Amino acid sequence: MATQSLPPLPPLPPLPKPVASTGFHISKDQLTTIVPVAVAAALGTYLLCRYVNRKSCKKGQVNKTINKDSSKVVHSFDMEDIGSKAVYCRCWRSKKFPYCDGSHAKHNEETGDNVGPLIIKKKDA
């Protein structure tokens, strides 16, 4: 059996040289449209988040649990009934409100606040 030889293949064409490109181009006209739209979207998102958070969260309230059915919490004491010393809560976390039970220590640790009790005592003679 005779072996047949194949004709030689033609040379391959040279590969194209890669073009240096950043891959993303924006014209000045596109930029003048994109920037205001992006700023408006960011501002709208910020304002919407503030509005939603304000409606769903009452972070500004100090009194979270005491006499919430009352329009205003007021306590009154006669000086004669106090004795020699009385310690009153100012953090609104006391389980013995209006008297202090030391709850401000935990409150201060959790929030970085520095609130303490109101202490009323008779002057030493």
C-alpha positions as CSV (number, residue, x, y, z in Angstrom):
1,M,0.0,0.0,0.0
2,A,1.3,3.3,-1.0
3,T,1.3,6.2,1.5
4,Q,0.0,9.5,0.2
5,S,1.5,12.7,1.5
6,L,-0.7,15.6,2.2
7,P,0.0,19.0,0.7
8,P,1.6,21.5,3.1
9,L,-0.8,23.7,5.0
10,P,-0.8,27.4,4.3
11,P,0.8,29.6,7.0
12,L,-1.6,31.0,9.6
13,P,-2.3,34.7,9.4
14,P,-0.6,36.7,12.2
15,L,-2.7,37.3,15.4
16,P,-4.1,40.8,15.9
17,K,-2.2,42.9,18.4
18,P,-4.2,43.6,21.6
19,V,-5.6,47.1,21.9
20,A,-4.9,48.8,25.2
21,S,-8.3,49.7,26.6
22,T,-9.8,50.4,29.9
23,G,-12.9,48.6,28.8
24,F,-15.3,51.4,29.9
25,H,-15.8,54.8,28.4
26,I,-18.2,57.5,29.4
27,S,-18.7,60.6,27.3
28,K,-19.1,64.0,28.8
29,D,-22.8,64.1,27.8
30,Q,-23.4,60.8,29.6
31,L,-21.6,62.0,32.6
32,T,-23.7,65.2,32.9
33,T,-26.8,62.9,33.0
34,I,-25.4,60.2,35.3
35,V,-24.0,62.4,38.1
36,P,-27.2,64.3,38.9
37,V,-29.3,61.1,38.8
38,A,-26.8,59.3,41.1
39,V,-26.8,62.3,43.6
40,A,-30.6,62.4,43.5
41,A,-30.9,58.7,44.1
42,A,-28.4,58.8,47.0
43,L,-30.2,61.7,48.6
44,G,-33.6,60.2,48.1
45,T,-32.4,56.9,49.7
46,Y,-30.9,58.7,52.7
47,L,-34.1,60.8,53.3
48,L,-36.3,57.7,52.9
49,C,-34.3,55.7,55.4
50,R,-34.4,58.6,57.9
51,Y,-38.2,58.9,57.5
52,V,-38.8,55.1,57.9
53,N,-36.5,54.9,60.9
54,R,-38.1,57.8,62.6
55,K,-41.6,56.3,62.2
56,S,-40.6,52.8,63.3
57,C,-38.2,53.6,66.2
58,K,-38.6,55.8,69.2
59,K,-35.0,56.2,70.1
60,G,-35.4,59.6,71.5
61,Q,-37.7,58.5,74.3
62,V,-36.1,58.4,77.8
63,N,-39.1,56.8,79.6
64,K,-39.7,53.5,77.9
65,T,-41.8,51.7,80.5
66,I,-43.1,53.8,83.4
67,N,-46.7,55.0,83.5
68,K,-47.0,55.0,79.6
69,D,-50.8,55.4,79.9
70,S,-50.3,58.8,81.6
71,S,-49.7,62.0,79.5
72,K,-47.0,63.1,81.9
73,V,-45.3,61.4,84.8
74,V,-45.1,63.6,87.9
75,H,-44.2,62.7,91.5
76,S,-44.4,65.0,94.5
77,F,-42.9,64.5,97.9
78,D,-43.1,66.5,101.1
79,M,-39.7,67.3,102.7
80,E,-40.9,66.0,106.1
81,D,-41.7,62.6,104.6
82,I,-38.2,62.1,103.1
83,G,-36.3,61.6,106.3
84,S,-32.6,62.3,106.4
85,K,-31.9,61.1,102.8
86,A,-33.7,60.1,99.6
87,V,-32.2,58.8,96.3
88,Y,-34.3,59.3,93.1
89,C,-33.9,57.7,89.7
90,R,-32.9,59.9,86.7
91,C,-32.3,57.2,84.1
92,W,-35.9,55.9,84.1
93,R,-34.7,52.3,84.3
94,S,-35.3,51.7,88.0
95,K,-37.7,48.9,88.9
96,K,-38.6,51.0,92.1
97,F,-39.2,54.2,90.2
98,P,-39.1,57.1,91.2
99,Y,-36.5,55.7,93.7
100,C,-33.1,54.7,92.4
101,D,-32.2,51.0,92.4
102,G,-28.8,51.4,90.7
103,S,-30.1,50.6,87.2
104,H,-28.2,53.6,85.9
105,A,-25.0,51.6,86.2
106,K,-26.1,49.0,83.6
107,H,-27.6,51.8,81.4
108,N,-24.3,53.8,81.5
109,E,-22.3,50.7,80.6
110,E,-24.5,49.8,77.7
111,T,-24.9,53.4,76.3
112,G,-21.7,55.2,77.4
113,D,-24.0,57.7,79.2
114,N,-23.0,59.2,82.6
115,V,-26.4,59.6,84.3
116,G,-26.7,59.1,88.1
117,P,-29.3,59.5,90.8
118,L,-30.7,62.6,92.4
119,I,-29.8,62.6,96.1
120,I,-31.6,64.8,98.5
121,K,-30.4,64.9,102.1
122,K,-30.7,67.1,105.1
123,K,-27.8,69.5,105.8
124,D,-25.4,68.4,108.5
125,A,-25.7,70.8,111.4
